[in-house]
């Protein structure tokens, strides 16, 4: 059964530009998809911005919070010292049944910590992970997990990341029998550090459609549907891809200005170039879902523009309507691997 009208709690204070960008993006999403919004943050600032916007007919609620999480705040300190932060209050709105999901462009570590503290984890999952949905040359996207939530990982953590992303790919993205690979430095057997090699051994023991080693160049041709790595490597890879996409756009604009023939070609190919731009623009995908929480959480880039916020909220609304988290819970519960690859379940001979 689909959710009639999703209500999304939005951390209005999150991101580099805060409510001036977040709120217009949130309102656009609400207008496009009949979403309800709970805007969380400094009420005076929120009210001032709303007074300049068209809000008639929208389902809006404001939850006042007195504290803002900075990008350099440690997650543990946020839980102890900023209990009324906008991120924490957003997750509390979900806990208290005032909203169905959370979107934040704030501190990703603090978002994860607040989500775990407030909503808890799916049974059997030891660490939630951030999953980025990336475009490929094929119709189906690729899921890269983890992209920043966990920088220090054990092999069984990575297998659990793969399990969650595999269920997500099947249940939400409707990819039949997703191909799962581990990101490493070569396609040959034995390539990688200790973490990667031990992780590959565990994946081979699983029931997943494991295809082995995946290199960075394999992402966009769509060789795999799910690529697993620790959050340090995943975040570096993600930021590299985003930076490359932005640089390609700037280089193209510079080259077009160099000659009349180039400008003519640009005009003739405007439609294709725009489609290409949308295909590689991170803002088209909005944010990264937090897999493993007992609820829906979407983490956006700190530098997200209004378009990215809009699309992240639209994504959250779609997940609510399609009961994405319920599918994830059910899929993991029915998967025999979830009981095999956890800290307590591993055989003693495994030195992880």
Phi, psi and omega per residue, in radians:
X1 nan 2.323 -3.129
X2 -1.497 2.569 3.089
X3 -1.218 2.272 -3.063
X4 -1.111 -0.923 -3.113
X5 -2.474 1.703 3.136
X6 -1.093 2.488 3.056
X7 -2.063 2.149 -3.045
X8 -1.967 2.205 3.048
X9 -1.448 2.162 -3.059
X10 -1.997 2.166 3.042
X11 -1.264 1.645 -3.042
X12 -1.194 -0.356 -3.070
X13 -1.628 -0.074 -3.049
X14 -1.339 2.775 3.077
X15 1.602 3.010 -3.089
X16 -1.239 -0.482 -3.070
X17 -1.942 -0.103 3.024
X18 1.113 -2.588 -2.979
X19 -1.108 -0.415 -3.133
X20 -1.091 -0.485 3.096
X21 -1.817 -0.704 -3.060
X22 -1.113 -0.814 -3.046
X23 -1.162 -0.836 3.074
X24 -1.015 -0.671 3.099
X25 -1.130 -0.682 3.123
X26 -1.166 -0.735 -3.135
X27 -1.131 -0.657 3.108
X28 -1.097 -0.710 3.107
X29 -1.109 -0.724 -3.131
X30 -1.107 -0.669 3.125
X31 -1.220 -0.676 -3.073
X32 -1.216 -0.643 -2.900
X33 -2.255 0.333 3.121
X34 0.899 0.887 3.105
X35 -1.732 2.558 2.972
X36 -1.578 2.601 -3.116
X37 -2.189 2.418 2.897
X38 -1.998 1.864 -3.111
X39 -1.572 2.116 -3.015
X40 -1.966 2.189 3.128
X41 2.749 -2.778 -3.141
X42 -1.180 1.988 -3.013
X43 -1.095 -0.659 -3.133
X44 -1.091 -0.784 3.130
X45 -1.160 -0.724 3.123
X46 -1.090 -0.783 -3.139
X47 -1.072 -0.701 -3.139
X48 -1.091 -0.733 -3.139
X49 -1.227 -0.718 3.130
X50 -1.102 -0.534 -3.139
X51 -1.137 -0.340 3.131
X52 -1.683 -0.063 -3.048
X53 -1.936 2.788 3.051
X54 -1.528 1.938 -3.070
X55 -2.087 0.074 -3.087
X56 -1.068 2.277 3.103
X57 1.512 -0.093 -3.132
X58 -1.552 2.547 3.066
X59 -1.498 1.798 -3.088
X60 -2.198 2.430 3.003
X61 -2.399 2.486 3.106
X62 -1.976 2.266 3.027
X63 -1.965 2.026 -3.088
X64 -1.348 2.296 3.004
X65 -2.273 2.578 -3.005
X66 -1.740 -0.132 -3.049
X67 -2.219 2.573 3.140
X68 -2.105 2.336 3.086
X69 -1.475 2.175 3.095
X70 -1.499 2.795 -3.089
X71 -1.142 -0.431 -3.127
X72 -1.688 0.097 3.090
X73 -1.243 2.416 3.064
X74 -1.389 2.383 -3.112
X75 -0.925 -0.726 -3.128
X76 -1.122 -0.641 3.116
X77 -1.218 -0.616 3.117
X78 -1.077 -0.773 -3.132
X79 -1.118 -0.602 -3.097
X80 -1.482 -0.718 -2.940
X81 -1.880 -0.306 -3.112
X82 -2.167 1.099 -3.052
X83 -1.260 -0.260 3.093
X84 -1.947 0.566 3.102
X85 -1.235 2.770 -3.131
X86 -1.129 -0.583 3.112
X87 -1.156 -0.832 -3.137
X88 -1.098 -0.736 -3.123
X89 -1.137 -0.573 3.108
X90 -1.131 -0.787 3.102
X91 -1.181 -0.555 3.090
X92 -1.163 -0.541 3.075
X93 -1.113 -0.640 3.064
X94 -1.222 -0.778 3.127
X95 -1.016 -0.682 -3.091
X96 -1.529 0.186 3.065
X97 1.174 0.403 3.065
X98 -1.569 -0.272 3.134
X99 -2.584 2.860 -3.107
X100 -1.837 -0.250 -3.112
X101 -2.874 2.925 -3.087
X102 -2.183 2.443 2.991
X103 -2.209 2.243 3.125
X104 -2.479 2.429 3.014
X105 -1.834 0.301 -3.112
X106 -1.505 -2.869 3.137
X107 -0.921 2.012 -3.025
X108 -1.168 -0.648 3.105
X109 -1.116 -0.728 3.112
X110 -1.200 -0.628 3.095
X111 -1.088 -0.774 3.093
X112 -1.093 -0.810 -3.110
X113 -1.091 -0.774 3.137
X114 -1.151 -0.679 3.107
X115 -1.114 -0.754 3.127
X116 -1.156 -0.754 -3.113
X117 -1.147 -0.683 -3.039
X118 -1.525 -0.776 -3.040
X119 -1.790 -0.400 -3.096
X120 1.407 3.128 -3.094
X121 -1.877 2.749 2.991
X122 -1.116 2.428 -3.102
X123 -0.981 2.284 3.133
X124 1.648 -0.289 3.140
X125 -1.627 2.199 -3.112
X126 -1.555 -0.592 3.124
X127 -2.427 2.093 2.973
X128 -1.088 2.766 -3.096
X129 -2.404 2.676 3.074
X130 -1.584 2.209 -3.112
X131 -2.003 2.066 3.106
X132 -1.662 2.331 3.128
X133 -1.714 2.027 -3.019
X134 -1.985 2.587 3.094
X135 -1.298 2.671 3.038
X136 -2.324 3.098 3.079
X137 -1.262 -0.299 3.135
X138 -1.614 3.098 3.123
X139 -1.177 -0.665 -3.080
X140 -1.455 2.470 3.064
X141 -1.381 3.093 3.081
X142 -2.013 2.483 3.063
X143 -1.830 2.089 3.057
X144 -1.824 2.170 -3.055
X145 -2.540 2.275 0.087
X146 -1.684 2.615 -3.121
X147 -2.052 0.480 3.020
X148 2.578 -0.169 -3.092
X149 -1.342 -0.530 -3.045
X150 -2.345 1.838 -3.098
X151 -1.606 -0.329 3.069
X152 -2.023 1.961 -3.022
X153 -2.253 2.695 2.942
X154 -1.792 2.805 -3.134
X155 -0.976 -0.683 -3.120
X156 -1.188 -0.449 3.038
X157 -1.101 -0.804 -3.101
X158 -1.118 -0.621 3.092
X159 -1.148 -0.697 3.095
X160 -1.143 -0.640 3.055
X161 -1.035 -0.772 3.125
X162 -1.100 -0.691 3.103
X163 -1.052 -0.833 -3.121
X164 -1.109 -0.785 -3.124
X165 -1.171 -0.605 3.121
X166 -1.145 -0.774 3.093
X167 -1.131 -0.723 3.114
X168 -1.057 -0.757 -3.134
X169 -1.095 -0.705 -3.130
X170 -1.279 -0.837 -2.973
X171 -1.415 -0.605 -3.040
X172 -1.820 -0.753 -3.131
X173 -1.605 -0.113 3.063
X174 1.032 0.748 3.054
X175 -1.657 2.087 -3.104
X176 -1.334 2.208 3.112
X177 0.858 1.142 -3.087
X178 -0.992 2.433 3.078
X179 -1.503 2.215 -3.064
X180 -1.999 2.318 3.101
X181 -2.358 2.871 3.103
X182 -1.912 2.274 -3.119
X183 -1.290 2.181 3.126
X184 -2.628 -2.960 -2.959
X185 -1.704 0.087 3.115
X186 -2.979 2.709 -3.092
X187 -1.441 -0.235 -3.096
X188 -1.326 2.658 3.056
X189 -1.017 2.444 3.071
X190 1.555 -0.026 3.126
X191 -1.494 2.270 3.099
X192 2.301 2.965 3.101
X193 -1.476 -3.077 -3.066
X194 -1.054 -0.743 3.139
X195 -1.019 -0.838 -3.110
X196 -1.113 -0.799 -3.087
X197 -1.133 -0.708 3.104
X198 -1.206 -0.621 3.114
X199 -1.126 -0.753 3.134
X200 -1.058 -0.692 3.098
X201 -1.018 -0.750 -3.132
X202 -1.207 -0.705 3.121
X203 -1.056 -0.625 3.136
X204 -1.171 -0.398 3.105
X205 -1.468 -0.211 -3.059
X206 -1.481 2.998 3.102
X207 -1.621 0.054 -3.137
X208 -1.229 2.807 3.101
X209 -1.422 1.271 -3.037
X210 -1.459 2.203 -3.074
X211 -1.905 0.052 3.033
X212 1.699 -2.547 -3.043
X213 -1.267 2.446 3.062
X214 -2.224 2.290 3.044
X215 -1.693 2.858 3.138
X216 -1.009 -0.584 -3.124
X217 -1.245 -0.206 -3.134
X218 -1.493 -0.143 -3.068
X219 -1.022 -1.057 -2.925
X220 -1.334 -0.485 2.992
X221 -1.171 -0.223 3.096
X222 1.398 0.597 3.138
X223 -1.099 -0.603 3.105
X224 -2.184 2.787 3.043
X225 -1.685 -0.499 3.118
X226 -2.289 2.228 3.061
X227 -2.099 2.233 -3.027
X228 -1.928 2.425 3.065
X229 -2.800 3.003 3.047
X230 -1.347 2.872 -3.028
X231 -1.157 -0.462 3.107
X232 -1.163 -0.921 3.141
X233 -1.124 -0.749 -3.113
X234 -1.091 -0.692 -3.139
X235 -1.203 -0.704 3.086
X236 -1.075 -0.786 -3.138
X237 -1.081 -0.765 -3.112
X238 -1.115 -0.810 -3.119
X239 -1.154 -0.612 3.086
X240 -1.093 -0.781 -3.132
X241 -1.132 -0.721 3.125
X242 -1.120 -0.764 3.135
X243 -1.107 -0.690 3.119
X244 -1.115 -0.736 -3.140
X245 -1.081 -0.750 3.133
X246 -1.156 -0.714 3.141
X247 -1.156 -0.697 3.097
X248 -1.046 -0.710 3.124
X249 -1.116 -0.747 -3.133
X250 -1.194 -0.716 3.123
X251 -1.086 -0.734 3.136
X252 -1.062 -0.768 3.138
X253 -1.099 -0.689 3.126
X254 -1.143 -0.776 -3.117
X255 -1.153 -0.636 -3.124
X256 -1.079 -0.562 -3.078
X257 -1.358 -0.141 -3.004
X258 -1.383 -0.363 -3.129
X259 -2.682 2.750 3.115
X260 -1.126 -0.697 -3.141
X261 -1.093 -0.693 3.114
X262 -1.137 -0.708 3.117
X263 -1.135 -0.675 3.112
X264 -1.125 -0.780 3.103
X265 -1.066 -0.661 3.114
X266 -1.108 -0.767 3.138
X267 -1.090 -0.765 -3.127
X268 -1.162 -0.520 -3.099
X269 -1.819 0.321 -3.050
X270 -0.969 -0.777 -3.101
X271 -1.068 -0.820 -3.135
X272 -1.143 -0.689 -3.124
X273 -1.148 -0.693 3.105
X274 -1.131 -0.717 3.114
X275 -1.123 -0.689 3.090
X276 -1.107 -0.743 3.126
X277 -1.053 -0.736 3.112
X278 -1.158 -0.593 -3.093
X279 -1.140 -0.633 -3.076
X280 -1.760 -0.012 -3.101
X281 -1.395 2.105 3.138
X282 -1.045 -0.504 -3.102
X283 -1.123 -0.393 3.115
X284 -1.133 -0.451 -3.104
X285 -1.760 -0.168 2.988
X286 1.335 -1.219 -3.075
X287 -2.822 -3.053 -3.092
X288 -1.913 2.184 3.084
X289 -1.203 2.463 3.031
X290 -1.534 1.858 -3.136
X291 -1.551 2.322 3.087
X292 1.985 -0.197 3.060
X293 -1.413 2.718 3.002
X294 -1.444 1.028 -3.109
X295 2.838 3.058 -3.089
X296 -1.722 2.185 3.067
X297 -2.381 2.300 3.111
X298 -2.089 2.211 3.133
X299 -1.839 2.156 3.118
X300 -1.758 2.869 3.051
X301 -1.136 2.573 3.077
X302 -1.068 -0.529 -3.125
X303 -1.630 0.302 -3.083
X304 -0.994 2.400 3.020
X305 -1.561 3.141 -3.084
X306 -1.068 -0.640 3.129
X307 -1.093 -0.737 3.140
X308 -1.130 -0.704 3.110
X309 -1.097 -0.779 3.116
X310 -0.983 -0.867 -3.073
X311 -1.220 -0.548 3.075
X312 -1.146 -0.706 3.134
X313 -1.227 -0.671 3.051
X314 -1.077 -0.688 3.087
X315 -1.094 -0.784 3.123
X316 -1.058 -0.736 3.109
X317 -1.092 -0.706 3.111
X318 -1.127 -0.714 3.123
X319 -1.092 -0.674 3.122
X320 -1.142 -0.846 -3.110
X321 -1.077 -0.676 -3.110
X322 -1.535 0.077 3.124
X323 0.921 0.838 -3.068
X324 -1.034 -0.763 -3.091
X325 -1.224 -0.612 3.083
X326 -1.098 -0.720 3.091
X327 -1.092 -0.689 3.141
X328 -1.135 -0.777 3.116
X329 -1.067 -0.824 -3.119
X330 -1.143 -0.732 -3.125
X331 -1.135 -0.719 3.111
X332 -1.210 -0.661 3.134
X333 -1.119 -0.569 -3.116
X334 -1.534 -0.133 -3.083
X335 -1.568 2.109 -3.100
X336 -1.116 -0.399 -3.094
X337 -1.203 -0.450 -3.065
X338 -1.077 -0.517 3.114
X339 -1.505 -0.151 -3.085
X340 -1.668 -0.531 -3.015
X341 -2.016 1.328 3.060
X342 -2.508 2.879 -3.063
X343 -0.991 -0.760 -3.080
X344 -1.389 -0.370 -3.035
X345 -1.567 -0.273 -3.051
X346 -1.219 2.469 3.067
X347 -1.033 2.596 -3.104
X348 -1.068 -0.515 -3.102
X349 -1.206 -0.288 3.106
X350 -1.318 2.077 3.120
X351 -1.769 1.623 -3.035
X352 -2.014 nan nan
